[in-house]
């Protein structure tokens, strides 16, 4: 066997009985190579101690680089999570690069994206509330690039670690707070029906109602988007009902803030005529008028945890759990009160 530092692709190809382009494909993590061929080439590379140019650049890099992928920066939730990631990165001497998934429905080629991360020497990737399917996550996994997803919109594959909060318990606490004030007609404004965290929050809401012997009414449960304009639209729908709900549990602060804004336009007083609870704990919730009662996620801690997990995986540690949940906390402010007439 040749010295590993002098080993050439041609030498590997000869020993494996394949072409040089095939060896190159194996080194670069390409998928269009037969499993047995890949295994034979990798065995020769491992025995020789061969390192690809990409691996060599990684070993020389003074600062580890993590890529963070978001759908949009126009979000209080994303801003708080990113602040946590940056706090941890600064303390740990890690460089963070930010990228966007782009327009909804326009998905980059997963193989090309994963290979780009490898070629550019990224040590891992954090995905914040994006709908990453199995294909791109599998492409990263095959290339040995650790990925952590924060509040995934769809359940990730079992190889991927996800970080979030206790969604079910948080929504149950929010609903229980309204029940303790005396509300019985409580609406739930969720996110998209297929989104995992929205489903968990819906189930927490339903559990709180059942604990008091109250059956949820379908007309009070409305799915939609995590947007303020969608919260406003759904409040208009609720105000057409007879009887109207006296309280709303929103699956995000953004939805709740849309409800408050629309209530003002509709001359519905909050909390005197309608109580509202949000979910997330973004800064805008504290600054709204009235200040929003909310289920606060430890968003910065979630960001810090995601980066720590990435760096541990880069160091060779195997995660103890594929799902990390941080506890929520109900923060009672001015947007909730006893029902009207009590």
C-alpha positions in Angstrom: 0.0 0.0 0.0 1.2 3.5 -0.8 1.8 6.1 1.8 -1.6 7.7 2.5 -0.2 11.2 1.8 0.9 10.2 -1.7 -2.1 8.0 -2.6 -3.7 9.2 -5.8 -7.2 8.6 -7.2 -5.6 6.5 -10.0 -4.0 4.2 -7.4 -7.3 3.8 -5.6 -9.1 3.1 -8.9 -6.6 0.4 -9.8 -6.9 -1.4 -6.5 -10.7 -1.2 -6.5 -11.0 -2.2 -10.1 -13.0 0.9 -11.0 -12.6 4.2 -12.9 -11.1 7.4 -11.5 -14.4 9.2 -11.9 -16.1 6.5 -9.8 -13.6 7.0 -7.0 -14.2 10.8 -7.2 -18.0 10.2 -6.9 -17.5 8.1 -3.8 -15.2 10.7 -2.2 -17.7 13.5 -2.9 -20.7 11.5 -1.6 -22.5 11.1 -4.9 -25.4 8.6 -4.9 -24.9 7.2 -8.4 -22.5 4.5 -7.3 -23.4 0.8 -6.5 -23.4 0.0 -2.8 -20.8 -2.8 -3.2 -18.5 -0.6 -5.3 -18.8 2.3 -2.8 -18.0 -0.1 0.1 -14.9 -1.4 -1.7 -13.5 2.1 -2.5 -14.2 3.4 1.0 -12.3 0.4 2.5 -9.2 1.2 0.4 -9.4 4.9 1.3 -9.8 4.2 5.0 -6.9 1.7 5.0 -4.6 4.2 3.3 -5.5 7.1 5.6 -6.5 9.1 2.5 -8.1 12.6 3.1 -9.9 14.4 0.4 -9.0 18.1 -0.3 -12.3 19.1 1.4 -11.4 17.1 4.5 -7.9 18.7 4.4 -9.4 22.2 4.3 -11.7 21.4 7.2 -8.8 20.2 9.3 -6.9 23.5 8.6 -9.9 25.7 9.3 -9.3 27.8 12.4 -13.0 28.5 13.0 -15.8 26.0 12.7 -18.6 27.2 10.4 -22.3 26.4 10.9 -24.9 27.3 8.4 -28.3 28.5 9.7 -31.3 28.2 7.3 -34.5 30.2 7.8 -37.6 30.8 5.7 -37.7 34.5 6.6 -36.1 37.0 8.8 -39.4 38.9 9.1 -40.3 37.1 12.3 -39.9 37.9 16.0 -39.6 34.1 16.6 -36.7 33.7 14.2 -35.0 36.8 15.5 -35.0 35.5 19.1 -33.8 32.0 18.1 -31.0 33.5 16.0 -29.9 35.7 18.9 -29.5 32.5 21.0 -27.5 30.8 18.3 -25.2 33.9 18.0 -24.8 34.1 21.7 -23.6 30.5 21.8 -21.5 30.9 18.7 -19.7 33.9 20.0 -18.9 32.2 23.3 -17.6 29.1 21.5 -15.6 30.7 18.7 -18.0 29.5 16.0 -18.8 31.3 12.8 -22.4 31.4 11.7 -23.6 31.9 8.1 -27.2 32.7 7.4 -29.1 31.4 4.3 -32.7 31.3 3.2 -34.8 28.5 1.9 -36.1 31.0 -0.7 -39.6 31.3 -2.1 -42.0 28.7 -0.9 -42.4 25.9 -3.4 -39.0 26.5 -5.0 -36.8 23.8 -3.5 -33.1 23.6 -4.4 -31.7 20.2 -5.5 -31.0 18.4 -2.2 -27.9 16.6 -3.5 -26.4 19.9 -4.8 -27.2 21.7 -1.6 -25.6 19.1 0.6 -22.5 18.9 -1.6 -22.2 22.6 -1.5 -22.0 22.5 2.3 -19.3 19.9 2.1 -17.3 21.7 -0.5 -17.5 24.9 1.4 -16.3 23.3 4.6 -19.4 23.8 6.7 -19.3 21.6 9.8 -23.1 21.4 10.3 -26.5 23.0 9.6 -29.4 24.3 11.8 -32.8 24.6 10.1 -35.2 27.0 11.8 -39.0 26.3 11.3 -38.6 25.2 7.6 -40.3 22.3 5.8 -37.3 20.2 5.1 -38.3 16.8 3.7 -36.5 13.4 4.0 -34.6 13.8 0.7 -32.4 16.8 1.7 -31.9 15.6 5.2 -30.8 12.2 3.9 -28.4 13.9 1.5 -26.7 15.7 4.4 -26.7 12.5 6.6 -24.9 10.5 3.9 -22.2 13.1 3.6 -21.7 13.1 7.4 -23.0 16.7 7.8 -24.9 16.9 11.1 -28.3 18.7 10.9 -30.5 20.0 13.8 -34.0 21.2 13.1 -35.8 23.8 15.3 -39.6 23.5 15.5 -39.8 21.5 12.2 -42.9 22.1 10.2 -43.0 18.3 9.4 -41.6 15.4 11.4 -37.9 14.9 10.6 -36.3 11.5 9.9 -35.1 9.5 12.8 -31.4 10.3 12.1 -32.0 14.1 12.7 -32.2 15.8 16.1 -35.0 18.3 16.6 -35.2 21.0 19.2 -38.4 22.7 20.4 -40.6 23.3 23.4 -43.3 21.5 25.4 -46.1 22.5 22.9 -48.8 20.3 24.3 -48.2 21.4 27.9 -48.0 25.0 27.0 -51.3 25.1 25.2 -52.9 23.2 28.0 -51.6 25.8 30.5 -53.0 28.6 28.3 -56.4 27.1 28.1 -56.4 26.2 31.8 -55.7 29.8 32.6 -58.8 30.9 30.6 -60.9 28.2 32.2 -59.8 29.4 35.7 -61.0 32.9 34.8 -64.4 31.4 34.0 -64.4 31.2 30.2 -66.2 28.3 28.6 -66.5 29.3 25.0 -62.9 29.3 24.0 -61.7 29.3 20.4 -58.4 27.9 19.1 -56.7 29.5 16.1 -54.0 27.1 15.0 -51.3 27.0 12.3 -51.5 24.8 9.2 -53.1 21.5 10.1 -50.2 19.4 9.0 -47.6 21.3 11.1 -46.4 19.2 14.1 -46.2 22.0 16.7 -49.6 23.3 15.8 -51.1 19.8 16.2 -49.5 19.4 19.6 -50.9 22.8 20.7 -54.3 21.9 19.5 -54.2 18.6 21.5 -53.1 20.5 24.6 -56.1 22.9 24.2 -58.5 19.9 23.8 -57.0 18.2 26.8 -57.6 21.2 29.0 -61.3 21.4 27.9 -61.8 17.7 28.5 -60.4 18.0 32.0 -63.3 20.3 32.8 -65.9 18.2 31.0 -66.2 20.7 28.1 -66.6 19.4 24.6 -64.8 21.4 21.9 -67.0 22.9 19.2 -65.7 22.5 15.7 -66.7 26.0 14.8 -64.4 27.4 17.4 -61.4 25.5 16.1 -59.9 27.2 13.0 -56.6 26.2 11.2 -54.6 28.7 9.2 -51.2 30.3 8.8 -48.9 31.7 11.5 -49.5 35.3 10.3 -51.2 38.3 11.8 -53.4 38.9 8.8 -54.7 35.4 9.1 -55.4 35.9 12.8 -57.4 39.0 11.8 -59.3 37.1 9.1 -60.3 34.3 11.5 -61.4 36.7 14.2 -63.8 38.2 11.7 -65.2 34.7 11.2 -65.5 34.1 14.9 -67.4 37.4 15.4 -70.1 36.1 13.0 -70.9 33.2 15.3 -73.8 33.1 17.8 -72.8 32.8 20.5 -69.4 34.2 20.0 -66.4 32.8 21.9 -65.3 34.9 24.9 -61.7 33.9 24.6 -59.1 32.8 22.0 -56.0 30.6 22.3 -53.7 31.4 19.4 -51.0 29.0 18.3 -48.6 31.8 17.9 -48.1 35.4 19.1 -48.2 36.6 15.5 -51.7 35.2 15.1 -52.7 36.7 18.5 -51.4 40.1 17.6 -53.5 40.0 14.4 -56.6 39.2 16.6 -55.9 42.2 18.8 -55.4 44.5 15.9 -58.6 43.3 14.2 -60.6 43.5 17.5 -59.6 47.2 17.7 -60.9 47.8 14.2 -64.1 45.9 15.0 -64.6 47.9 18.3 -64.2 44.7 20.4 -62.6 45.5 23.7 -59.8 43.3 24.9 -59.9 41.9 27.5 -63.3 43.2 28.6 -65.2 41.5 25.7 -62.6 39.0 24.5 -59.6 37.5 26.2 -56.6 36.5 24.0 -53.6 34.2 24.8 -50.7 33.8 22.4 -47.8 31.3 22.1 -44.1 32.0 21.6 -43.1 34.9 23.9 -41.7 37.2 21.3 -40.8 40.8 22.2 -43.8 42.3 20.3 -46.2 40.5 22.6 -44.9 42.4 25.6 -45.1 45.7 23.6 -48.6 45.3 22.3 -51.6 47.2 23.7 -52.9 45.6 25.7 -49.8 43.6 26.5 -50.4 40.0 25.4 -50.7 37.1 27.8 -48.6 34.3 26.2 -47.0 31.0 26.5 -43.3 31.9 26.4 -40.9 29.6 24.7 -37.2 29.9 25.8 -36.4 30.9 22.3 -32.8 32.0 22.9 -32.1 28.8 24.9 -33.5 26.8 22.0 -31.1 28.4 19.7 -28.2 27.8 22.1 -29.2 24.2 22.5 -29.3 23.6 18.8 -25.7 24.9 18.3 -24.4 22.9 21.2 -25.9 19.7 19.7 -24.3 20.4 16.3 -20.8 21.0 17.9 -21.1 17.8 20.0 -22.0 15.8 16.9 -19.0 17.3 15.0 -16.9 16.2 17.9 -18.1 12.6 17.5 -20.7 12.4 20.2 -23.9 10.5 19.6 -27.0 12.4 20.8 -28.7 10.9 23.8 -32.1 11.8 22.3 -33.4 12.7 18.9 -35.9 15.2 20.3 -35.0 17.9 22.8 -37.9 19.8 24.4 -37.5 22.9 26.6 -40.2 23.9 29.1 -42.6 26.7 28.3 -43.9 29.3 30.8 -47.3 31.0 30.9 -46.8 34.8 31.2 -50.0 36.6 32.3 -50.3 40.2 31.1 -53.2 42.4 30.2 -55.0 40.6 27.4 -56.9 38.1 29.6 -59.7 38.7 32.2 -63.0 37.2 33.4 -65.7 36.7 30.7 -68.0 39.6 30.0 -71.0 39.8 32.4 -69.1 38.2 35.3 
